[in-house]
Amino acid sequence: MEDAPYLKMTMESGSVYTYEHGIVVIDPVEGSKYAIKAWDFFAFDPEELDKWDGLVKFMDIAERKEPAVGRRVLVYGKDEWRISTKIIRLETANAASR
């Protein structure tokens, strides 16, 4: 994902994840906006969570895909990580610049 300059993802929960130059800014429905410097960032199909047996194992076995509507994302940084709900809207740098 390092080559993706900009992604804005609205999640099923209403949270908005913005990926730009390796930083993911998470703007939750409740609470304060925060950022994670993504050591790892990828999308996966929701049924992949059936394989969950802890974060490290999941990161090794999950089929990594590009973000798309209907998928979820995993953001992993130095001190924290998040798994989103499903993406319901996705904007890229090209769409944002129109």
N, C-alpha and C positions, 0 to 999 in steps of 0.2 A: 504493500500500500504506500510505500514511501514515494512512489512516482505520482500518486494522486494529489494534486495541489489543493483541492477543496471538495469537501462533501458536507452536505447538511442533511441530516436524517431526522425525521419526526417519527417518534415511536408510538406504539399502541397505547402506552401509558400517558402520552402527552409530552414526555420529555423530549428535548431536542439535543442531538449529538452533532457537533460540528468538528470535522476533521480538517486540519490545515497544517501542512508541513510537519507532520508527526505529533502534533498536539491535538488531543481530543478535549473539547470543552463540552461539558455536560450541564445543561440547563433543565433541572428537574421541575416537575409541576409544583412540588412543594419543596422549600428549602432554597439554599443559595447555589448559584452557579459555581462550578469548580472545574479545574483542568487536570488532565493526566497526560504526562509525556509518555506516549505509547511506545513501549519496548516491543510490543506485539499488538496487532490490530487486524482482525479478520471477521468476515461474516460466515455464518453457517446456517443450514436449514434447521428449523425448530426441532424436528424429530431427533437431531443429533444429541440433544440433551438426555435422551434415553440412555446414552453411553456414559453419562456422568459418573465418575468414580473419583472425584477430586479434581482440582484445577489443573495440576501438572499433567495428570493422565489425560484429561480432556484435551488439553492443548496439543498433546502428542497424537491423539487418535482422531480428532475432529477433522472432517473434510473442509478445508479452508476454501472459501469462495469470495467473490467480490460482493460488496453490499448491493442489495436489490430489495425491492418491496417484497414483504413476506418473510425475509430472513431476519436473523438476529445478529448482533455483533458482540464480540468480546474485545475488551480493551484491557491490556495488561501493562502496568508500569512498575516503577521501582517499589513503591510502597502500597499500591492499591490496584484493584482490578474491578471491572464491572461486566456484567452480561446484561444486555438490553432486552426489552420486550421486542416484538416484531416491528420492523420498519413499515410504516404506512405511507410515507412520502420521502422521496429522495431527490435532492438537487445536487448537481455537479457544478463545477466552475463554468462550464459552457452554458448550462441552463440559467445560472445566476447572473451571467453577464448579458443575457438577452434583454 
